[in-house]
Amino acid sequence: MKSAIDTNVIAALIGNEPSGALAASRILRDAARSGALVICGAVYSELLAYPGFTPAMLTQFLADTGIAPDFDTGRAIWHEAATRFAEYSACRRKARAGAPRRLLADFVIGAHALLTADRLITFDSAGYRNDFPELRMAPAKTQ
């Protein structure tokens, strides 16, 4: 089973919160036992923005954890992300909820997982569930 990983899981792993790091470590270890672990280019980019993370550190981290970056985000993924982001934005406008509150990167991450993996490992299942209801996700929470 191929698992795409959301930024928040890796951020929990490398962050300073012991319970989050422990949960993320356990989840990724279990996922690695059942198949490949991947991140899309958007996750890679978000991780480089993590305080103190350098490209060399990220490259080493990914090698050490067996997580493969997938930079080949082709037309199908971009189209899926754009379509879902447009639907989300239209719903917010219709509800007079104002400007979109979620980032386009979330939709690229969701579309990448939907089209190239068997599931998305995230600590934000609720956010993805609304926009990608058919996407299989794990886990529902961090603890």
QUIVENLIN-V312073 format. One record per residue. N is the residue number from 0. RES is the residue in one letter. OMEGA is omega in whole degrees, 0 to 359 (NA if undefined). Layout:
N,RES,OMEGA  N,RES,OMEGA
This chain:
0,M,179  1,K,182  2,S,170  3,A,185  4,I,177  5,D,181  6,T,186  7,N,179  8,V,180  9,I,177  10,A,177  11,A,181  12,L,183  13,I,182  14,G,184  15,N,181  16,E,185  17,P,182  18,S,177  19,G,179  20,A,179  21,L,179  22,A,180  23,A,179  24,S,180  25,R,181  26,I,181  27,L,177  28,R,179  29,D,180  30,A,180  31,A,178  32,R,183  33,S,178  34,G,184  35,A,175  36,L,181  37,V,169  38,I,176  39,C,181  40,G,179  41,A,178  42,V,177  43,Y,181  44,S,179  45,E,179  46,L,178  47,L,177  48,A,180  49,Y,183  50,P,176  51,G,181  52,F,177  53,T,177  54,P,180  55,A,179  56,M,180  57,L,178  58,T,180  59,Q,179  60,F,180  61,L,178  62,A,182  63,D,184  64,T,181  65,G,179  66,I,182  67,A,173  68,P,178  69,D,182  70,F,182  71,D,178  72,T,185  73,G,184  74,R,183  75,A,180  76,I,179  77,W,179  78,H,179  79,E,179  80,A,181  81,A,180  82,T,181  83,R,179  84,F,178  85,A,178  86,E,178  87,Y,181  88,S,179  89,A,178  90,C,178  91,R,179  92,R,181  93,K,180  94,A,183  95,R,180  96,A,177  97,G,183  98,A,177  99,P,180  100,R,177  101,R,182  102,L,176  103,L,180  104,A,178  105,D,181  106,F,175  107,V,178  108,I,179  109,G,180  110,A,178  111,H,179  112,A,182  113,L,188  114,L,184  115,T,183  116,A,179  117,D,180  118,R,175  119,L,174  120,I,185  121,T,171  122,F,180  123,D,182  124,S,182  125,A,180  126,G,180  127,Y,184  128,R,180  129,N,187  130,D,179  131,F,186  132,P,181  133,E,181  134,L,177  135,R,183  136,M,175  137,A,338  138,P,179  139,A,182  140,K,186  141,T,185  142,Q,NA
